Amino acid sequence: MTRLLAASPSVRRQLGALFKERDAERIGSMGDALAFAMRVHCCNEVGLDAAVDVEKHCANLVESSASPSNHAIAQMAVSTKVLNPFFFSPLLR
């Protein structure tokens, strides 16, 4: 949907506000890693702050990690506000 909004000014005029409203409703809701990543991407595209979702995902990564090095990697993800959790997920396995 974000690509369609970016590619078509008429679609952005018609659906942009509704899309932003629906994204705002979903911030902080439950989900898996893919849901968090998609929500953060969509929020960034429409100018919403999805820091809550980034922190929730990183907290889930910290909970699922067993070693202190994994904890450090997850903390780095939070402190640098990396918005691509797929980059850090393989490092924690």
C-alpha positions, 0 to 999 in steps of 0.5 A, a space after each residue: 500500500 505504501 508503494 501505491 500511495 507513493 506512486 499515485 498522487 490521486 490515490 494518496 489524496 483519496 486514501 492517504 489520510 485513512 491509511 495513516 489513521 489505520 496505522 495509528 490505530 495499530 501502533 502498540 498492538 500484538 504481533 510477530 516480527 514480521 507484523 512489527 516490521 511491516 507496521 514500523 515501515 508503514 508508520 515511517 512512510 506516513 510520518 508516524 512515530 512507531 518507537 513503541 513497536 520498535 521497543 516491543 520487538 527488541 524486548 521480544 528479542 532480548 527475552 528470546 536470547 539466552 546469552 549476554 552477547 545476544 542481549 548486547 546486540 538487542 540493546 544496540 538495536 534499541 539504542 540506535 533505533 534500527 528500524 530493520 529488525 530482520 538485520 538483528 534477528 539472525 544475530 540473536 540465534 
